[in-house]
Amino acid sequence: MRSQRITGLTCDQFATVVLRVSEDIPDWDRHSGRPRALSLTRAIKATLMYVKNNVTQELIAEAFDVSQPTVSRTIAALVPAVADALAEFVPDPVQAGAGRVLIVDGSLHPCWSWRNHPELQSGKHHTTGHNHQHVVDLTGRLIHVSDPTPGCTHDAKAVTTTGVLTLIDTTNTIADKGYIGTGLLTPWRKPPGGQLLDWQKEFNTQINQLRYVVERSIANFKTWRIMHTDYRRPLHSYLETFRLVRALAFFKQDF
């Protein structure tokens, strides 16, 4: 199987990640004492296989000829390590978006239905997950992905509570009708019992013709399947896994 299908990265990109992580944890492949079941290169590949494909740890263990607990420990150790190694690729959205027309949209990233966390239930999507706010420019270039809010959070509230509105020029940012009242450029809503004027219909058409790039960017972000299919690890680990995927997305974009 091609490396990119396993890790989501080209051979050159993967080699760069290994080099960066090895500089941060040089003692992984220690030469004294009991050796680790997975070398650093194989451990990183197993971790990226997890976030790229969201397969079970048992399957990864079989693929790498180790035990499931070994895979679990490896993922727990290397998810934050790889995220830290690539953190510098995550841009400052204020600088990255300066002088550009931006587009904002929310996306639900699904997870298991934890019994004690009903706030994760999204009424709109009829499933549980986390709401993330995605910001792109008119070319679809990713500018920012916010930290998660509970799945029940409406986009208009999420864009505020995550601080996105403080990072962008709201007068130069486009969004859909779910953001009406936030100060962003949104389509006109049909008045109760009335009709939109012709110029308002034309304005809505132009807005909708521009917004497709953010939907395409979200779909591309979700090619990291851990962000598209149910998240199975402990709920408290979700944020660090998301930060890894966000770092990987920007790393690939700028490589």
C-alpha positions as CSV (number, residue, x, y, z in Angstrom):
1,M,0.0,0.0,0.0
2,R,1.3,3.5,-0.9
3,S,2.7,5.5,2.0
4,Q,0.3,8.3,1.3
5,R,-2.7,6.0,1.7
6,I,-1.4,4.9,5.1
7,T,-0.1,8.2,6.5
8,G,-1.8,10.9,4.4
9,L,1.7,12.2,3.6
10,T,4.1,11.8,0.7
11,C,7.4,10.1,1.3
12,D,9.2,13.5,1.6
13,Q,6.6,14.9,3.9
14,F,6.7,11.8,6.1
15,A,10.5,11.9,6.3
16,T,10.3,15.6,7.4
17,V,7.9,14.7,10.1
18,V,10.1,11.9,11.4
19,L,13.1,14.2,11.4
20,R,11.3,16.9,13.4
21,V,9.9,14.5,15.9
22,S,13.3,12.7,16.4
23,E,14.8,16.1,17.3
24,D,12.2,16.5,20.0
25,I,12.4,13.0,21.4
26,P,15.9,11.7,20.5
27,D,15.9,8.9,23.1
28,W,13.0,7.0,21.5
29,D,15.3,4.6,19.6
30,R,17.5,4.2,22.7
31,H,20.5,1.9,22.4
32,S,20.5,0.6,26.0
33,G,17.9,-1.3,27.9
34,R,14.9,-3.0,26.5
35,P,14.2,-1.7,23.0
36,R,10.7,-0.4,22.1
37,A,8.4,-2.6,20.1
38,L,8.2,0.1,17.4
39,S,11.0,2.2,16.1
40,L,10.3,5.9,16.0
41,T,9.6,5.8,12.2
42,R,7.2,2.9,12.6
43,A,5.6,4.4,15.6
44,I,4.9,7.7,13.7
45,K,3.6,5.7,10.8
46,A,1.2,3.8,13.1
47,T,0.0,7.1,14.7
48,L,-0.6,8.7,11.3
49,M,-2.4,5.6,10.1
50,Y,-4.7,6.0,13.0
51,V,-5.6,9.7,12.3
52,K,-5.7,9.2,8.5
53,N,-7.9,6.2,8.4
54,N,-9.5,6.0,11.9
55,V,-9.1,2.2,12.0
56,T,-9.2,0.2,15.2
57,Q,-6.1,-0.2,17.3
58,E,-6.4,-4.0,16.9
59,L,-6.0,-3.6,13.1
60,I,-3.0,-1.3,13.4
61,A,-1.5,-3.8,15.9
62,E,-1.9,-6.6,13.4
63,A,-0.4,-4.6,10.6
64,F,2.7,-3.7,12.6
65,D,2.9,-7.1,14.4
66,V,2.7,-5.7,17.9
67,S,0.0,-5.8,20.6
68,Q,-3.0,-3.6,20.9
69,P,-1.7,-2.0,24.2
70,T,1.5,-1.2,22.4
71,V,-0.4,0.7,19.8
72,S,-2.5,2.5,22.4
73,R,0.6,3.6,24.3
74,T,2.3,4.7,21.0
75,I,-0.7,6.8,19.9
76,A,-1.0,8.4,23.3
77,A,2.6,9.4,23.3
78,L,3.0,10.5,19.7
79,V,-0.2,12.4,19.0
80,P,0.9,15.3,21.1
81,A,4.6,14.9,20.1
82,V,3.9,15.1,16.4
83,A,1.4,18.0,17.0
84,D,4.2,19.9,18.8
85,A,6.7,19.2,16.1
86,L,4.4,20.7,13.5
87,A,2.9,23.5,15.6
88,E,4.9,26.2,13.8
89,F,3.1,25.5,10.6
90,V,-0.3,26.5,12.1
91,P,-0.5,30.2,11.1
92,D,-1.6,33.2,13.1
93,P,-5.0,33.7,11.5
94,V,-4.8,37.5,12.0
95,Q,-1.7,37.7,9.8
96,A,-2.8,34.9,7.4
97,G,-6.1,36.6,6.8
98,A,-5.0,40.2,6.7
99,G,-6.2,42.0,3.5
100,R,-8.2,39.0,2.2
101,V,-11.8,38.3,1.7
102,L,-12.6,35.3,4.0
103,I,-15.3,32.8,4.2
104,V,-16.4,31.1,7.5
105,D,-18.5,27.9,8.0
106,G,-19.0,25.5,10.8
107,S,-18.6,21.7,10.6
108,L,-19.6,18.9,12.9
109,H,-16.8,16.4,13.6
110,P,-18.6,13.3,14.9
111,C,-17.8,11.2,18.0
112,W,-19.3,8.4,20.0
113,S,-22.4,9.2,22.1
114,W,-20.9,9.5,25.6
115,R,-23.7,9.1,28.0
116,N,-22.6,11.8,30.4
117,H,-22.2,14.4,27.7
118,P,-25.6,15.2,26.1
119,E,-24.2,18.6,25.0
120,L,-22.4,16.9,22.2
121,Q,-25.7,16.1,20.5
122,S,-26.3,18.2,17.4
123,G,-30.0,18.8,16.7
124,K,-29.1,19.9,13.1
125,H,-27.1,16.8,12.3
126,H,-28.9,14.4,14.6
127,T,-25.7,12.9,15.9
128,T,-23.0,13.7,18.5
129,G,-19.8,15.5,17.8
130,H,-17.8,18.7,18.1
131,N,-18.4,22.0,16.2
132,H,-15.4,23.6,14.5
133,Q,-15.3,26.9,12.7
134,H,-13.3,26.8,9.4
135,V,-12.0,30.0,7.8
136,V,-10.6,30.1,4.3
137,D,-9.9,32.7,1.7
138,L,-11.5,33.0,-1.8
139,T,-9.1,30.5,-3.3
140,G,-10.1,27.9,-0.6
141,R,-6.7,28.2,1.2
142,L,-7.1,27.3,4.8
143,I,-6.6,30.2,7.2
144,H,-7.9,28.8,10.5
145,V,-9.7,26.0,12.2
146,S,-11.1,26.8,15.6
147,D,-10.8,24.6,18.7
148,P,-13.9,22.5,19.4
149,T,-17.2,23.6,20.9
150,P,-19.9,21.0,21.9
151,G,-22.0,19.7,19.0
152,C,-25.1,21.4,20.3
153,T,-23.5,24.9,19.8
154,H,-25.1,27.0,17.0
155,D,-22.6,28.4,14.5
156,A,-23.5,32.0,15.4
157,K,-22.6,31.2,19.0
158,A,-19.6,29.0,18.1
159,V,-18.0,31.7,16.0
160,T,-18.1,34.0,19.0
161,T,-17.2,31.7,21.8
162,T,-14.2,30.3,19.9
163,G,-12.9,33.9,19.4
164,V,-13.0,33.7,15.6
165,L,-14.7,37.0,15.3
166,T,-11.8,38.7,17.0
167,L,-9.3,37.2,14.5
168,I,-10.9,38.3,11.3
169,D,-12.3,41.4,9.6
170,T,-16.0,40.8,10.0
171,T,-16.9,43.4,7.4
172,N,-14.9,41.5,4.8
173,T,-15.9,37.9,5.7
174,I,-18.7,35.9,4.1
175,A,-20.9,33.3,5.9
176,D,-24.2,31.6,5.5
177,K,-27.6,32.4,7.0
178,G,-26.6,30.7,10.3
179,Y,-24.4,33.6,11.1
180,I,-27.0,36.4,10.7
181,G,-26.5,38.9,13.5
182,T,-22.8,38.3,13.9
183,G,-21.7,41.2,11.7
184,L,-20.5,38.9,8.9
185,L,-21.7,39.2,5.3
186,T,-24.6,36.8,5.0
187,P,-27.4,36.2,2.5
188,W,-30.7,38.0,3.0
189,R,-33.4,36.1,4.8
190,K,-36.8,36.1,3.2
191,P,-39.1,38.2,5.4
192,P,-42.2,36.5,6.9
193,G,-45.0,36.5,4.4
194,G,-42.9,38.5,1.9
195,Q,-40.4,38.1,-0.9
196,L,-36.8,39.3,-1.5
197,L,-36.2,42.2,-3.8
198,D,-34.4,41.4,-7.1
199,W,-31.1,43.0,-5.9
200,Q,-31.3,40.9,-2.7
201,K,-31.8,37.7,-4.7
202,E,-28.8,38.6,-6.9
203,F,-26.7,39.4,-3.8
204,N,-27.6,36.0,-2.3
205,T,-26.7,34.2,-5.5
206,Q,-23.3,35.9,-5.5
207,I,-22.7,35.0,-1.9
208,N,-23.6,31.3,-2.5
209,Q,-21.3,31.1,-5.6
210,L,-18.4,32.1,-3.4
211,R,-19.1,29.9,-0.5
212,Y,-18.4,26.6,-2.2
213,V,-14.7,26.8,-1.5
214,V,-15.1,26.6,2.3
215,E,-17.2,23.4,1.9
216,R,-14.5,22.0,-0.3
217,S,-11.9,22.9,2.3
218,I,-13.9,21.2,5.0
219,A,-14.2,18.1,2.9
220,N,-10.5,18.1,2.3
221,F,-9.8,18.5,6.1
222,K,-12.0,15.5,6.7
223,T,-9.9,13.3,4.5
224,W,-8.2,12.7,7.8
225,R,-10.9,10.2,8.7
226,I,-10.5,10.7,12.5
227,M,-12.3,14.0,11.8
228,H,-15.0,12.5,9.7
229,T,-16.0,9.2,11.4
230,D,-16.8,8.5,15.1
231,Y,-13.9,9.4,17.4
232,R,-13.4,6.3,19.7
233,R,-10.6,7.3,22.0
234,P,-11.4,8.8,25.5
235,L,-13.2,12.1,25.1
236,H,-10.5,14.0,27.0
237,S,-8.0,13.1,24.2
238,Y,-10.0,14.6,21.4
239,L,-8.5,18.1,21.6
240,E,-4.9,16.9,21.2
241,T,-5.9,14.7,18.3
242,F,-7.7,17.6,16.6
243,R,-4.6,19.8,17.1
244,L,-2.5,17.1,15.4
245,V,-4.8,17.0,12.4
246,R,-4.9,20.8,12.2
247,A,-1.1,20.9,12.2
248,L,-0.9,18.2,9.6
249,A,-3.4,20.0,7.4
250,F,-1.3,23.2,7.5
251,F,1.9,21.3,7.1
252,K,0.7,19.7,3.9
253,Q,-0.7,23.0,2.6
254,D,2.7,24.8,3.1
255,F,5.1,21.9,2.3
